[in-house]
Amino acid sequence: MYGDLGNKLIIEAKRTEQLTQRHIAASLNNEVNHNGSNNVTIPMYNDELVNNILKEVRQLKQNADYFKQVKQEQEEQQLLDGVGANPRNDKIRHCQNFVNLICLERNKRCLMAYQRMRSDMIDKLIWNGDIENNSSAGTGTGSKRYEYNELSHNEQEYMLSLI
């Protein structure tokens, strides 16, 4: 069903945000784990779910284009035949198109919310000093470090642009 993948992504985003807020709160309270570093993590980027949502968005876009094409063809045929539109068929077509567009927009909003949530978490980690630039951080200085292997390539570029 359209929109189910978007729901899964939002549920994961909420879970991730709650876990990260707990870790950041612990970091701000200077709670340290057994090896002397802060336990701040962002879960891995969910490539599979995001890619599946993007496939669904492409399918919904194709459906919207098809509905638009059918509408134009019917209007042209009605002009040639000199016959008025069938109100029932128009309502059905409008309803199909409306539901399709709502699902398309919702999936886009879910993806944007997921990306925004992850970028906000990266911002918080940087502002709290949990992420440092590899070139400027010395080894063994006792500074806070964050392993950012869980971030996507684009998130790593974003993070490095902020440091």
SULWOFEN-V59168 format. One record per residue. N is the residue number from 1. RES is the residue in three letters. SS is DSSP state (H for helix, E for strand, L for the rest). PHI is phi in radians with two decimals (* if undefined). OMEGA is omega in whole degrees, 0 to 359 (NA if undefined). Layout:
n=N res=RES ss=SS phi=PHI omega=OMEGA
n=N res=RES ss=SS phi=PHI omega=OMEGA
This chain:
n=1 res=MET ss=L phi=* omega=179
n=2 res=TYR ss=L phi=-1.10 omega=178
n=3 res=GLY ss=L phi=1.72 omega=181
n=4 res=ASP ss=H phi=-1.15 omega=180
n=5 res=LEU ss=H phi=-1.17 omega=177
n=6 res=GLY ss=H phi=-1.09 omega=177
n=7 res=ASN ss=H phi=-1.09 omega=179
n=8 res=LYS ss=H phi=-1.07 omega=181
n=9 res=LEU ss=H phi=-1.16 omega=179
n=10 res=ILE ss=H phi=-1.17 omega=178
n=11 res=ILE ss=H phi=-1.08 omega=178
n=12 res=GLU ss=H phi=-1.11 omega=180
n=13 res=ALA ss=H phi=-1.10 omega=179
n=14 res=LYS ss=H phi=-1.13 omega=179
n=15 res=ARG ss=H phi=-1.10 omega=179
n=16 res=THR ss=H phi=-1.08 omega=181
n=17 res=GLU ss=H phi=-1.13 omega=179
n=18 res=GLN ss=H phi=-1.12 omega=179
n=19 res=LEU ss=H phi=-1.12 omega=182
n=20 res=THR ss=H phi=-1.18 omega=178
n=21 res=GLN ss=H phi=-1.09 omega=177
n=22 res=ARG ss=H phi=-1.13 omega=180
n=23 res=HIS ss=H phi=-1.17 omega=180
n=24 res=ILE ss=H phi=-1.17 omega=178
n=25 res=ALA ss=H phi=-1.08 omega=177
n=26 res=ALA ss=H phi=-1.13 omega=179
n=27 res=SER ss=H phi=-1.13 omega=180
n=28 res=LEU ss=H phi=-1.18 omega=178
n=29 res=ASN ss=L phi=-1.48 omega=179
n=30 res=ASN ss=L phi=1.03 omega=174
n=31 res=GLU ss=L phi=-1.41 omega=185
n=32 res=VAL ss=L phi=-2.09 omega=179
n=33 res=ASN ss=L phi=-1.44 omega=190
n=34 res=HIS ss=L phi=-1.13 omega=181
n=35 res=ASN ss=L phi=-1.70 omega=173
n=36 res=GLY ss=L phi=1.57 omega=179
n=37 res=SER ss=L phi=-2.06 omega=180
n=38 res=ASN ss=L phi=-1.27 omega=181
n=39 res=ASN ss=L phi=-1.68 omega=181
n=40 res=VAL ss=L phi=-1.93 omega=181
n=41 res=THR ss=L phi=-2.43 omega=169
n=42 res=ILE ss=L phi=-2.05 omega=180
n=43 res=PRO ss=L phi=-1.05 omega=181
n=44 res=MET ss=L phi=-1.03 omega=176
n=45 res=TYR ss=L phi=-1.16 omega=184
n=46 res=ASN ss=L phi=-1.53 omega=181
n=47 res=ASP ss=H phi=-1.04 omega=185
n=48 res=GLU ss=H phi=-1.08 omega=181
n=49 res=LEU ss=H phi=-1.17 omega=179
n=50 res=VAL ss=H phi=-1.10 omega=179
n=51 res=ASN ss=H phi=-1.13 omega=177
n=52 res=ASN ss=H phi=-1.14 omega=177
n=53 res=ILE ss=H phi=-1.17 omega=178
n=54 res=LEU ss=H phi=-1.12 omega=175
n=55 res=LYS ss=H phi=-1.10 omega=179
n=56 res=GLU ss=H phi=-1.12 omega=179
n=57 res=VAL ss=H phi=-1.10 omega=178
n=58 res=ARG ss=H phi=-1.08 omega=179
n=59 res=GLN ss=H phi=-1.13 omega=178
n=60 res=LEU ss=H phi=-1.12 omega=177
n=61 res=LYS ss=H phi=-1.15 omega=177
n=62 res=GLN ss=H phi=-1.10 omega=177
n=63 res=ASN ss=H phi=-1.07 omega=180
n=64 res=ALA ss=H phi=-1.10 omega=178
n=65 res=ASP ss=H phi=-1.11 omega=179
n=66 res=TYR ss=H phi=-1.11 omega=179
n=67 res=PHE ss=H phi=-1.06 omega=179
n=68 res=LYS ss=H phi=-1.15 omega=179
n=69 res=GLN ss=H phi=-1.14 omega=179
n=70 res=VAL ss=H phi=-1.08 omega=179
n=71 res=LYS ss=H phi=-1.07 omega=180
n=72 res=GLN ss=H phi=-1.12 omega=179
n=73 res=GLU ss=H phi=-1.13 omega=179
n=74 res=GLN ss=H phi=-1.16 omega=179
n=75 res=GLU ss=H phi=-1.14 omega=177
n=76 res=GLU ss=H phi=-1.12 omega=180
n=77 res=GLN ss=H phi=-1.15 omega=179
n=78 res=GLN ss=H phi=-1.14 omega=177
n=79 res=LEU ss=H phi=-1.15 omega=180
n=80 res=LEU ss=H phi=-1.19 omega=182
n=81 res=ASP ss=H phi=-1.42 omega=183
n=82 res=GLY ss=L phi=1.27 omega=181
n=83 res=VAL ss=L phi=-1.83 omega=177
n=84 res=GLY ss=L phi=-1.29 omega=181
n=85 res=ALA ss=L phi=-1.27 omega=175
n=86 res=ASN ss=L phi=-1.47 omega=185
n=87 res=PRO ss=H phi=-1.03 omega=182
n=88 res=ARG ss=H phi=-1.17 omega=179
n=89 res=ASN ss=H phi=-1.12 omega=178
n=90 res=ASP ss=H phi=-1.11 omega=180
n=91 res=LYS ss=H phi=-1.12 omega=180
n=92 res=ILE ss=H phi=-1.11 omega=181
n=93 res=ARG ss=H phi=-1.11 omega=179
n=94 res=HIS ss=H phi=-1.12 omega=179
n=95 res=CYS ss=H phi=-1.13 omega=178
n=96 res=GLN ss=H phi=-1.04 omega=181
n=97 res=ASN ss=H phi=-1.14 omega=181
n=98 res=PHE ss=H phi=-1.11 omega=179
n=99 res=VAL ss=H phi=-1.09 omega=179
n=100 res=ASN ss=H phi=-1.05 omega=181
n=101 res=LEU ss=H phi=-1.19 omega=178
n=102 res=ILE ss=H phi=-1.11 omega=178
n=103 res=CYS ss=H phi=-1.11 omega=179
n=104 res=LEU ss=H phi=-1.07 omega=181
n=105 res=GLU ss=H phi=-1.15 omega=180
n=106 res=ARG ss=H phi=-1.14 omega=178
n=107 res=ASN ss=H phi=-1.07 omega=178
n=108 res=LYS ss=H phi=-1.11 omega=179
n=109 res=ARG ss=H phi=-1.12 omega=179
n=110 res=CYS ss=H phi=-1.11 omega=178
n=111 res=LEU ss=H phi=-1.11 omega=180
n=112 res=MET ss=H phi=-1.17 omega=178
n=113 res=ALA ss=H phi=-1.14 omega=179
n=114 res=TYR ss=H phi=-1.09 omega=180
n=115 res=GLN ss=H phi=-1.13 omega=180
n=116 res=ARG ss=H phi=-1.13 omega=180
n=117 res=MET ss=H phi=-1.07 omega=181
n=118 res=ARG ss=H phi=-1.19 omega=178
n=119 res=SER ss=H phi=-1.18 omega=176
n=120 res=ASP ss=H phi=-1.12 omega=179
n=121 res=MET ss=H phi=-1.15 omega=177
n=122 res=ILE ss=H phi=-1.12 omega=177
n=123 res=ASP ss=H phi=-1.01 omega=180
n=124 res=LYS ss=H phi=-1.08 omega=180
n=125 res=LEU ss=H phi=-1.11 omega=180
n=126 res=ILE ss=H phi=-1.19 omega=181
n=127 res=TRP ss=H phi=-1.14 omega=178
n=128 res=ASN ss=L phi=-1.40 omega=179
n=129 res=GLY ss=L phi=1.44 omega=180
n=130 res=ASP ss=L phi=-1.44 omega=178
n=131 res=ILE ss=L phi=-2.13 omega=177
n=132 res=GLU ss=L phi=-2.29 omega=177
n=133 res=ASN ss=L phi=-1.23 omega=181
n=134 res=ASN ss=L phi=-1.07 omega=183
n=135 res=SER ss=L phi=-1.27 omega=183
n=136 res=SER ss=L phi=-1.71 omega=183
n=137 res=ALA ss=L phi=-1.53 omega=176
n=138 res=GLY ss=L phi=-1.47 omega=179
n=139 res=THR ss=L phi=-1.59 omega=177
n=140 res=GLY ss=L phi=1.31 omega=181
n=141 res=THR ss=L phi=-1.52 omega=180
n=142 res=GLY ss=L phi=1.40 omega=180
n=143 res=SER ss=L phi=-1.35 omega=179
n=144 res=LYS ss=L phi=-1.18 omega=180
n=145 res=ARG ss=L phi=-2.33 omega=176
n=146 res=TYR ss=L phi=-2.33 omega=175
n=147 res=GLU ss=L phi=-1.40 omega=185
n=148 res=TYR ss=L phi=-1.83 omega=175
n=149 res=ASN ss=L phi=-1.23 omega=181
n=150 res=GLU ss=L phi=-1.33 omega=182
n=151 res=LEU ss=L phi=-1.41 omega=175
n=152 res=SER ss=L phi=-1.25 omega=180
n=153 res=HIS ss=H phi=-1.03 omega=180
n=154 res=ASN ss=H phi=-1.14 omega=177
n=155 res=GLU ss=H phi=-1.18 omega=177
n=156 res=GLN ss=H phi=-1.13 omega=177
n=157 res=GLU ss=H phi=-1.11 omega=178
n=158 res=TYR ss=H phi=-1.06 omega=181
n=159 res=MET ss=H phi=-1.09 omega=181
n=160 res=LEU ss=H phi=-1.16 omega=178
n=161 res=SER ss=H phi=-1.23 omega=180
n=162 res=LEU ss=H phi=-1.51 omega=184
n=163 res=ILE ss=L phi=-1.28 omega=NA
